[in-house]
């Protein structure tokens, strides 16, 4: 075998002397955004931050980020946050920073043509910035799973070249890395790992009186409230099955979910010869974020590696579909249509917010989502694909309204 046959993109050294990559960070004050900026701060020779975007709830943090990274443009989705952000910037002497406001401005900054756009926005409002980034030719480091789950073909149709999306979710980054070990035709199954959340091993009977405080106490990861609740119900695994199927073009029946409470193996790829390639590391989102920003090059000093000199045990358990029906519900939606998965996501968001507001019991989250899907099933099958983003948003509004109506009756 010649050297060129065994050389990988990581061996090429093509980026060693390259100019720093320009980066736009969407959702900069959230979990993904702050960790992404931490990675960038540790590698200033590799990246230049050209813009930040956030919802507007944390203007002081956003102003501090803008000053620290000498960012020329900052966007807040909430127009009412523009004035306090301007004041926060002026207090720090950042008079030259341009402040923009509104969702259209988030889309505009996402489509500004940066080398990389890190999309850490939570919710389906992250779809249009993802599309804008792809259309502008930027590499999209995607942590907004709703872009794939709700957007479907609308997202992928916006690509200007193959391999333009770098997955940032730890599970999909693990699969993405493991897939380098073989061709698509050689893949037998994708294996998505789940921590099991705070209620691993519980029965549905035991879950009847779960409180928001209990559900927000995740044993492994520190995430935003919606994502944390999704992790507790395992709806996040259902969404990740949908995302994995669409990102890697693997049918849902060839995607397996296994419970791995240590959260060291982030996902695996099983090949047709029986070999399984896994990506393993201590749980730290900076690793998949860094690779999403720098691929195909790997940065140094991003996160701690496994301590192979210390005794450790990794366990894998089957998923309890009776206690956690969300994954099966997601598979059903994935097999039905793109609109079904958008409804799944929208109805779930409404149900999660209702639970956090104590208007819905814990078991009512997935039950509400299933009732919405059942109620809309016929009309979704009549026109299974979206014609536009507006079409998708209209479908989501209907799903949210139906979920709200069900929740109100409870």
Residue pairs with C-beta under 8 A, 6 or more apart in sequence:
8 180
9 296
9 297
10 296
10 297
10 298
12 296
14 297
15 294
15 296
15 297
20 44
20 45
20 46
20 47
20 48
21 46
21 47
21 48
21 115
21 116
21 293
21 294
22 47
22 48
22 49
22 50
22 114
22 115
22 116
23 40
23 47
23 48
23 49
23 50
23 114
23 115
23 116
23 117
23 118
23 293
24 49
24 50
24 51
24 52
24 53
24 109
24 110
24 112
24 114
24 116
24 117
24 118
24 133
24 138
25 33
25 36
25 37
25 49
25 51
25 52
25 53
25 118
25 120
26 33
26 53
26 106
26 109
26 110
26 117
26 118
26 119
26 120
26 121
26 126
26 129
26 144
27 33
27 53
27 54
27 55
27 119
27 120
27 121
27 122
27 126
27 143
27 144
28 34
28 36
28 37
28 52
28 53
28 54
28 62
28 65
28 120
29 54
29 55
29 57
29 58
29 61
29 62
29 65
30 54
30 120
30 121
30 122
30 224
31 120
31 222
31 223
31 224
31 227
31 285
32 118
32 120
32 143
32 168
32 285
32 289
33 52
33 54
33 118
33 120
34 61
35 285
35 286
35 289
36 118
36 120
36 141
36 289
36 293
37 49
37 65
37 68
37 69
38 286
39 286
39 289
39 290
39 293
39 299
39 302
40 46
40 47
40 49
40 69
40 293
41 68
41 69
42 299
42 301
42 302
43 290
43 294
43 299
46 294
46 299
47 116
47 293
49 69
49 70
49 71
50 71
50 72
50 73
50 112
50 114
51 71
51 72
51 73
51 74
51 75
51 109
51 112
51 114
52 62
52 65
52 66
52 69
52 71
52 73
52 74
52 75
53 74
53 75
53 76
53 77
53 105
53 106
53 109
53 110
53 121
53 129
54 62
54 75
54 76
54 77
55 76
55 77
55 78
55 81
56 62
56 76
56 77
56 78
56 80
56 81
56 82
56 85
56 101
57 78
57 81
59 76
59 81
59 84
59 85
59 88
60 88
62 74
62 76
62 85
62 88
63 74
63 85
63 88
63 89
63 91
63 92
63 94
64 92
65 71
66 74
66 89
66 94
66 97
67 89
67 92
67 93
67 94
67 97
71 97
72 96
72 97
72 98
73 97
73 98
73 100
73 109
73 112
74 85
74 89
74 97
74 98
74 99
74 100
75 99
75 100
75 101
75 105
75 106
75 109
76 82
76 85
76 99
76 100
76 101
77 101
77 102
77 103
77 106
77 125
78 101
79 101
79 102
81 101
82 99
82 100
82 101
85 99
86 99
89 95
89 97
89 99
100 108
100 109
103 125
103 128
106 121
106 128
106 129
107 128
107 129
107 132
108 132
110 117
110 119
110 128
110 129
110 130
110 132
110 133
110 136
110 138
111 129
111 132
111 133
111 135
111 136
111 138
112 136
113 136
113 137
113 138
114 133
114 136
114 138
115 138
115 139
116 138
116 139
116 140
116 141
116 166
116 292
116 293
117 129
117 130
117 133
117 138
117 139
117 140
117 141
118 141
118 143
118 168
118 289
118 292
118 293
119 126
119 129
119 130
119 133
119 140
119 141
119 142
119 143
119 144
119 147
120 143
120 144
120 168
121 129
121 144
122 144
122 146
122 224
122 226
122 227
123 144
123 146
123 226
123 349
124 146
124 147
124 150
124 151
124 342
124 345
124 346
124 349
124 392
124 393
124 396
126 144
126 146
126 147
127 144
127 146
127 147
127 150
127 151
127 154
127 155
127 389
127 392
128 389
130 140
130 142
130 144
130 147
130 151
130 155
130 158
131 147
131 151
131 154
131 155
131 158
131 389
133 140
134 140
134 155
134 158
134 159
134 160
134 164
134 165
135 158
135 160
137 160
137 161
139 164
139 166
139 295
140 164
140 165
140 166
141 166
141 168
141 289
141 292
141 293
142 148
142 165
142 166
142 167
142 168
142 292
143 168
143 169
143 289
143 292
145 169
145 239
145 240
145 243
146 345
147 155
148 155
148 242
148 243
148 246
148 247
149 239
149 242
149 243
149 341
149 342
149 344
149 345
150 341
150 342
150 345
150 346
150 392
150 396
151 342
151 386
151 389
151 392
152 246
152 338
152 341
152 342
152 385
152 386
153 338
153 385
153 386
154 386
154 388
154 389
154 392
156 246
159 165
165 247
166 173
166 176
166 291
166 292
166 293
166 295
167 173
167 175
167 176
167 243
167 247
167 288
167 292
168 288
168 289
168 292
169 240
169 243
169 288
170 266
170 267
170 283
170 285
170 287
170 288
171 192
171 193
171 240
171 244
171 266
171 267
172 240
172 243
172 244
172 247
172 267
173 266
173 279
173 287
173 288
173 291
173 292
174 193
174 265
174 266
174 267
174 268
174 278
174 279
174 288
175 190
175 192
175 244
175 247
175 248
175 267
175 268
175 269
175 279
176 247
176 248
177 279
177 291
178 267
178 268
178 269
178 277
178 278
178 279
179 187
179 248
179 269
181 269
181 271
181 275
181 277
182 269
182 271
182 277
184 248
184 249
186 271
186 272
186 273
187 248
187 250
187 254
187 269
187 270
187 271
187 272
188 254
188 270
188 271
188 272
189 250
189 254
189 255
189 256
189 269
189 270
190 244
190 248
190 250
190 254
190 255
190 256
190 267
190 268
190 269
190 270
191 255
191 256
191 257
191 258
191 267
191 268
191 269
191 270
191 276
192 237
192 240
192 241
192 244
192 255
192 256
192 257
192 258
192 267
193 257
193 258
193 259
193 260
193 263
193 265
193 266
193 267
193 268
193 316
194 234
194 237
194 257
194 258
194 259
194 260
194 319
195 218
195 219
195 220
195 221
195 231
195 259
195 260
195 261
195 263
196 234
196 259
196 260
196 261
196 317
197 218
197 219
197 231
197 232
197 233
197 234
198 214
198 215
198 217
198 218
198 219
198 232
199 206
199 207
199 210
199 215
199 232
199 323
200 259
200 261
200 317
201 320
202 323
203 323
204 322
204 323
204 363
207 323
207 362
207 363
208 361
208 362
208 363
209 361
209 362
210 232
210 361
210 362
210 363
211 362
212 229
212 355
212 356
212 358
215 228
215 229
215 232
215 355
215 362
216 225
216 228
216 229
216 232
218 228
218 231
218 232
219 261
220 261
220 263
220 283
221 228
221 231
221 263
221 283
221 285
223 231
225 356
226 349
226 352
226 353
227 236
229 352
229 355
229 356
229 365
230 236
230 239
230 348
230 352
233 324
233 326
233 362
233 365
233 366
234 319
234 324
234 326
234 327
235 326
235 330
235 348
235 365
235 366
235 369
237 257
237 319
237 326
237 327
237 330
238 326
238 327
238 328
238 329
238 330
238 331
238 344
239 330
239 344
239 345
241 252
241 255
241 257
241 327
241 330
241 331
241 334
242 252
242 330
242 333
242 334
242 341
242 344
244 250
244 255
245 251
245 252
245 255
245 334
252 331
252 334
252 335
257 319
257 327
258 316
258 317
258 318
258 319
259 316
259 317
259 318
259 319
260 314
260 315
260 316
260 317
261 315
261 317
262 312
262 313
262 314
262 315
263 283
264 280
264 281
264 282
264 283
264 306
264 312
264 314
265 278
265 279
265 280
265 314
266 278
266 279
266 280
266 281
266 288
267 278
267 279
268 276
268 277
268 278
268 279
269 276
269 277
270 276
271 277
280 306
281 287
281 303
281 304
281 305
281 306
282 303
282 304
282 305
282 306
284 303
284 304
286 302
286 303
287 302
287 303
290 298
290 299
290 302
290 303
291 298
291 299
306 312
319 327
321 327
321 328
325 366
325 370
326 366
326 369
329 344
329 366
329 369
329 370
329 373
330 341
330 344
332 340
332 373
333 340
333 341
333 343
333 344
333 373
334 340
334 341
336 377
336 380
336 381
336 384
337 380
337 381
337 384
337 385
338 384
338 385
338 386
339 380
339 383
339 384
339 385
339 386
339 395
340 373
340 377
340 380
340 384
342 386
342 392
342 395
342 396
342 399
343 372
343 373
343 376
343 380
343 395
343 396
343 399
344 369
344 373
345 396
346 395
346 396
346 397
346 399
346 400
346 403
347 368
347 369
347 372
347 373
347 399
347 400
347 402
347 403
348 365
348 366
348 369
349 400
350 368
350 399
350 400
350 403
350 404
350 407
351 360
351 364
351 365
351 366
351 368
351 369
351 403
351 407
352 365
354 360
354 364
354 368
354 403
354 407
355 361
355 362
355 364
355 365
359 407
359 410
360 368
360 407
360 410
361 410
364 407
364 410
368 403
368 406
368 407
369 403
371 406
372 399
372 402
372 403
372 406
375 402
376 398
376 399
376 402
380 395
386 392
386 395
